[in-house]
């Protein structure tokens, strides 16, 4: 994905049609990528999962469609459409799609914080 200049506005249209939920798969598309942040849209078919991992960046997850179980450390919550999760840098997390899902993830570089 080419870098999106911080100084230029940008439209990314038609993402729902461009990134449909694929059967028995997880898919993703980077929509913004620069030195400050990276935005990625993911789709998950029901039952798909991301195993526990962490990011050195701060992360904001917004569930756009479906339901998923989202785990941060020892806590697991069932997310519904519109729910938001903030992940501090380094927090370990995992997820499982309960139904077909679409989520947006925004990673923000917090510098040496």
Rosetta blueprint (number, residue, H / E / L):
1 X L
2 X L
3 X L
4 X L
5 X L
6 X L
7 X L
8 X L
9 X L
10 X L
11 X L
12 X L
13 X L
14 X L
15 X H
16 X H
17 X H
18 X H
19 X L
20 X L
21 X L
22 X L
23 X L
24 X L
25 X L
26 X E
27 X E
28 X E
29 X E
30 X E
31 X E
32 X E
33 X E
34 X L
35 X L
36 X L
37 X E
38 X E
39 X E
40 X E
41 X E
42 X E
43 X E
44 X E
45 X L
46 X L
47 X L
48 X L
49 X E
50 X E
51 X E
52 X E
53 X E
54 X L
55 X L
56 X L
57 X L
58 X E
59 X E
60 X E
61 X E
62 X E
63 X E
64 X E
65 X E
66 X L
67 X L
68 X E
69 X E
70 X E
71 X E
72 X E
73 X L
74 X L
75 X E
76 X E
77 X E
78 X E
79 X E
80 X L
81 X L
82 X L
83 X L
84 X E
85 X E
86 X E
87 X E
88 X L
89 X L
90 X L
91 X L
92 X L
93 X E
94 X E
95 X E
96 X E
97 X E
98 X L
99 X L
100 X L
101 X E
102 X E
103 X E
104 X E
105 X E
106 X E
107 X E
108 X E
109 X L
110 X L
111 X L
112 X L
113 X L
